[in-house]
Amino acid sequence: MAPHDYEEALTLPTSLVGDGEFFALRVRGDSMIEAAICDGDIVVVRRQPTAESGEIVAATVGGETTVKVLDLADGRVRLLPRNPHYSPIDAGDATILGRVVSILRRLR
């Protein structure tokens, strides 16, 4: 992400997100609803090229960015939704952008 590819800047406390370089993405869809990540939420992502199995990550697959649970099992890389209506994504060619560290939601 280039420095000019943002809509606005946001300062978050270290006690909430930890240390590192961060970016945020607005979630579209309901594939992570059982992880309490809803359509319209903003996820805060710590930029890092790797993550542990079971962590929620932002990743690019086939030119699209998605937020899913990383599954590194049996020599495969998969991205798992947290909604039974969606299928896992085989993601051997995925690029991990970072790990989700916080969720921001506007209450209406």
C-alpha positions in Angstrom: 0.0 0.0 0.0 1.5 3.3 -1.1 1.4 6.2 1.4 -1.3 7.9 -0.8 -3.6 4.9 -0.9 -5.6 5.8 2.1 -8.9 7.6 2.9 -7.9 9.0 6.3 -5.4 8.5 9.1 -6.3 7.2 12.5 -4.3 7.1 15.7 -4.9 4.1 17.8 -3.4 3.4 21.3 -0.6 0.9 21.6 -2.5 -0.7 24.4 -5.2 -1.7 21.8 -3.1 -2.7 18.8 0.4 -3.2 20.0 3.6 -2.1 18.2 4.2 -2.2 14.5 3.1 -0.8 11.2 -0.7 -0.9 10.6 -3.3 -0.4 8.0 -7.1 -0.8 8.1 -9.6 -2.4 5.8 -13.4 -2.1 5.6 -15.1 -5.5 5.6 -17.6 -6.3 3.0 -19.8 -9.4 3.4 -20.5 -11.9 6.1 -18.0 -14.6 5.7 -16.4 -13.9 9.1 -19.7 -13.4 11.1 -18.9 -16.2 13.6 -15.6 -14.5 14.4 -17.7 -11.3 15.3 -16.4 -9.5 12.1 -19.4 -8.0 10.4 -20.2 -6.3 7.1 -19.0 -2.7 7.4 -16.5 -3.3 10.2 -13.0 -1.9 10.0 -10.3 -4.4 10.7 -6.9 -3.1 11.9 -4.1 -5.2 10.4 -0.5 -5.4 11.6 1.6 -5.5 8.5 3.6 -8.8 8.5 4.4 -11.3 5.7 3.7 -14.4 7.8 1.2 -15.6 10.5 0.5 -18.6 12.6 -2.1 -21.2 11.8 -5.4 -20.2 13.4 -4.8 -16.4 13.3 -7.1 -14.1 11.4 -5.2 -12.5 8.5 -5.7 -10.2 5.6 -4.4 -11.8 2.5 -4.5 -11.3 -1.3 -5.6 -14.2 -3.4 -6.2 -13.9 -7.1 -6.0 -10.1 -7.0 -8.6 -9.9 -4.3 -8.0 -9.0 -0.6 -9.8 -11.1 2.0 -10.0 -11.5 5.7 -10.0 -15.1 6.9 -8.5 -17.6 9.4 -5.2 -18.9 8.2 -5.0 -22.7 8.1 -1.5 -24.3 7.7 -2.2 -28.0 7.9 -1.1 -31.1 6.0 1.3 -29.0 3.8 -1.5 -26.9 2.5 -2.4 -23.2 2.9 -6.0 -22.5 3.2 -8.1 -19.5 4.2 -11.1 -20.4 6.3 -14.3 -18.4 6.6 -16.2 -18.3 9.8 -19.6 -18.8 8.3 -20.8 -22.3 7.3 -22.3 -20.9 4.1 -18.8 -20.2 2.6 -16.2 -22.7 1.5 -12.5 -22.7 2.5 -10.1 -21.1 -0.1 -7.1 -23.1 -1.3 -4.5 -20.4 -1.0 -1.1 -21.7 -1.9 -0.6 -18.6 -4.0 -1.8 -16.2 -1.3 0.2 -13.2 -0.1 -0.2 -12.6 3.6 -0.6 -8.8 4.2 -0.8 -9.1 7.9 -2.6 -10.2 11.1 -5.9 -8.7 12.2 -5.3 -7.1 15.7 -8.4 -5.1 16.2 -11.9 -4.5 14.9 -13.7 -1.1 14.8 -17.4 -0.9 14.5 -19.7 2.1 14.3 -22.7 1.8 16.5 -25.8 3.3 15.0 
